[in-house]
Amino acid sequence: MFQAPVVPRLRKRSRAAEAGIPRHEEVKFEDVRLYLVEKKMGRSRRSFLTQLARSKGFIVDDVLSDKVTHVVSEDSQASSLWAWLNGCGLKNLSMMQVLDISWFTDSMGAGRPVAVETRHLIQDTLPTLPEGSPPTAVATVSQYACQRRTTIENNNKIFTDAFEVLAESYEFNENEGPCLAFRRAASVLKSLPWAVECLGATEDLPCLGDHTKAVMEEILLYGRSFEVESILSNERYQMLKLFTSVFGVGPKTAEKWYRRGLRSFSDILAEPSIQLNRMQQTGFLHYGDISRAVSKAEARALGNIIDEAVHAITPDAILALTGGFRRGKEFGHDVDFIVTALELGKEESLLLDIIDRLKHHGILLYCEYQASTFDISKLPSHKFEAMDHFAKCFLILRLEGSQVDGGLNIAEGDSRGWRGVRVDLVSPPVDRYAYALLGWTGSRQFERDLRRYARSERRMLLDNHALYDKKKKEFLAATTEKDIFAHLGLEYIEPWQRNA
């Protein structure tokens, strides 16, 4: 079965284990360390839950220390719990997740640490402040997304949705400055564990300029932004958004079509002077399928297909699901995987071999392959948003409904029993795997801020290939994402906390 990223194969159960004799449980989640608060829970229940968690591969500490990442409690009185925690002399308390037992229950049911949602949090009770004063936690919010933990839960969606429309509008106008400004502002608001209810609460937040605050103030007063409504009703914005939803069509091509007076897909396909490239032809052909969101169950099914193809080629292959699904999202536009081999150089033909197997199985609807142009001698790259040079392929695969738990995410009335799904594969050399995994996991704003932090705060250059220390004039080796965070002097941020 597909695993992402690849973990060691489970050992067969020993006779001692089958006989019920206690043994050391295998650790599956090394980045998560639990502590169960005995108060309210009781000693016997705490012991039972500890054994349950350990049997599922969780680390559970008997003693509360700064190594703990998740504190779990059944005490519904936040004030008494936090008073006890604050009196424990912990240096790392601000970085710990303090969670209700519901998170533990959800995680045990899923067999893995689930994404932390607002409903799981037991938040420190703040002192009563004068009306309009910002919460005390505001001063700790960093300007860099790589120093904030941002889960899928968004308490300020009414603002961030508006900012996204404004950012996209500026992107269509090729006005990069305001576009980035609105995306940074949205990223900050997404990270907040509380909803902004008055403008005064944002006083000390970073990345919120006059324009963003004016939009927020309008939304707080009227429940909507008139500027955003004007953009959404603008014909040019509507057409560019429609045209760029086609696979292979970027803002410049969409602008050309709009300027020529084209206002629909029918107009484009009926215009004899327009020569669509192969990707765009495929985009129109499979538009109904690939414009529809891909579910997590569909991503898993595709992972199984790719995993089978990869390991038929080389048993020591490494396959990892990346992108939004690795960050815990339920839906996405496509499915991204990193695939490589443990033996350096063996990855060079891997993608072409995978493509051949997919063709043989009759499920390859489209393929664009780009050979590797990676050359370590040309690094470090000084291009801030430089695209990586690893071998990659952009695919559309036929996915059968019978392969997906719960069925396909298809339109009502679609009786084909299959759909086309976009899949991207990238194949770095194994010594570049950690950097590629970090870069392809995202989010885009998280990666942008991570590179900005490396350059501005650490005098280093980071991209999907490497990390270069300009002071030492050397590349820094990394075999895991944790190594990269450590090189940068940053606290490690879990993939599901990178939804910036």
Order of alpha helices (4+ residues) and beta strands (2+ residues): alpha-beta-alpha-beta-beta-alpha-beta-alpha-alpha-alpha-alpha-alpha-alpha-alpha-alpha-alpha-alpha-beta-alpha-beta-alpha-beta-beta-alpha-beta-beta-beta-alpha-alpha-beta-beta-beta-alpha
